[in-house]
Amino acid sequence: MIFMRINPGRVLAGLGRKAREYYNNPERLKELLGSANLIIRDNEQLSDLIDDIGKLISLVRDYGKKEYTMVSKGTIITVIAGLIYLVNPVDIVPDFLLGGYLDDAAVIGYIVSKLKGEIQRYNEWKKLQ
């Protein structure tokens, strides 16, 4: 099965350069965040991760506005890379196929697991705002 061959770490590393381009271009980053929001809206295939993806989008947005800076640039680049993968309709498993978001879920799940502590700190900060 193709899903067993997904290596989220490699996927994210491969998108690192592109993620840095988004990081350095606020307008392009804003478009990416908007596209990611549209994809998760009413997406049944991603239903288990919609809250997590929303938090990642919020984290990048607050970091970009310099409201939340207690996170590393590397973390933000990783999240941006994951969001780029999410919005790209032609990835390992094209999104238009039945089950096409399973690879996206694997990549996002990997990010959430890898950045669990940083996401938790962000959530605690967000509650105080």
Helices and strands as residue ranges (DSSP letters): G 2-5, H 8-14, H 16-23, H 26-40, G 44-46, H 50-64, H 73-87, H 102-114, H 116-128
